[in-house]
Amino acid sequence: MIADQVLTERASHEVTGDKIRLVDYDIRPGVDTDMGDGDQWPEIRRRILDAVPEAVAATNATAAPQRRPPRAGTADTTVPGRELNAAQPL
């Protein structure tokens, strides 16, 4: 895992840390900080908030390189000379 590589490299600089696999926890769907009834998100959230911000890394096992669509009004790099606007589908 990428997190293991990051932790190993940081350890060589005497920086400690740990990793959390969210799939190993019971995280209830919703937008509140605690969805109740056994939700384990509050304990994970507390660990993240207590961590040094620049030391928090997030990875997504399903992520793949994707081309990000250009912003409206900017040139589309895939088609030379093409301008996009907000009403135009990507």
TATAMO-V282018 format. One record per residue. N is the residue number from 1. PHI is phi in radians with two decimals (* if undefined). PSI is psi in whole degrees, 0 to 359 (none if undefined). D_FIRST is the distance of its C-alpha to the first C-alpha in Angstrom with 1 decimal. Layout:
n: <N N>
phi: <PHI PHI>
psi: <PSI PSI>
d_first: <D_FIRST D_FIRST>
This chain:
n: <1 2 3 4 5 6 7 8 9 10 11 12 13 14 15 16 17 18 19 20 21 22 23 24 25 26 27 28 29 30 31 32 33 34 35 36 37 38 39 40 41 42 43 44 45 46 47 48 49 50 51 52 53 54 55 56 57 58 59 60 61 62 63 64 65 66 67 68 69 70 71 72 73 74 75 76 77 78 79 80 81 82 83 84 85 86 87 88 89 90>
phi: <* -1.07 -1.03 -1.10 -1.13 -1.12 -1.11 -1.11 -1.13 -1.15 -1.08 -1.16 -1.91 1.07 -1.89 -1.75 -3.08 -2.54 -2.17 -2.24 -1.70 -1.06 -1.13 -1.46 -2.06 -1.63 -1.90 -1.40 -1.18 2.53 -2.00 -1.42 -1.26 -2.56 -1.54 1.21 0.83 1.52 -1.07 -1.67 -1.03 -0.96 -1.20 -1.19 -1.02 -1.07 -1.10 -1.16 -1.14 -1.38 -1.34 -1.20 -0.91 -1.29 -1.67 -1.53 -2.14 -2.16 -2.22 -2.28 -1.09 -1.63 -1.21 -2.38 -0.97 -2.31 -1.41 -1.48 -1.13 -1.17 -1.24 -0.98 1.50 -1.90 -1.21 -1.41 -1.27 -1.51 -2.25 -0.96 1.44 -1.50 -1.82 -1.87 -2.30 -1.07 -1.47 -1.52 -1.17 -1.39>
psi: <150 321 321 318 318 315 321 314 318 325 328 345 19 35 128 161 177 173 154 124 109 332 341 359 161 95 116 145 147 178 357 160 343 112 6 186 53 6 126 0 319 320 323 316 317 318 320 315 330 344 157 124 317 352 359 124 140 135 157 114 337 358 141 153 127 146 126 130 142 155 154 137 1 159 138 118 346 339 105 133 357 128 143 150 168 332 349 128 148 none>
d_first: <0.0 3.8 5.3 5.3 6.7 8.9 10.1 11.0 12.8 14.5 15.6 17.4 19.5 20.2 18.3 16.9 14.7 12.7 10.3 11.8 10.8 13.9 14.2 15.2 18.1 21.4 21.6 24.9 25.5 27.7 28.0 29.4 27.5 28.5 29.3 30.9 31.2 28.1 25.8 23.0 22.1 24.6 22.9 19.5 21.5 23.3 20.2 19.1 22.7 23.0 20.1 20.9 20.5 19.0 16.3 14.9 11.9 11.3 8.9 10.2 8.8 12.4 13.0 14.6 16.7 20.0 23.3 24.5 28.2 30.5 32.4 35.9 38.5 36.2 36.4 34.2 32.5 32.4 36.2 38.2 40.8 39.6 39.7 38.0 39.6 38.6 40.7 39.2 36.4 33.2>
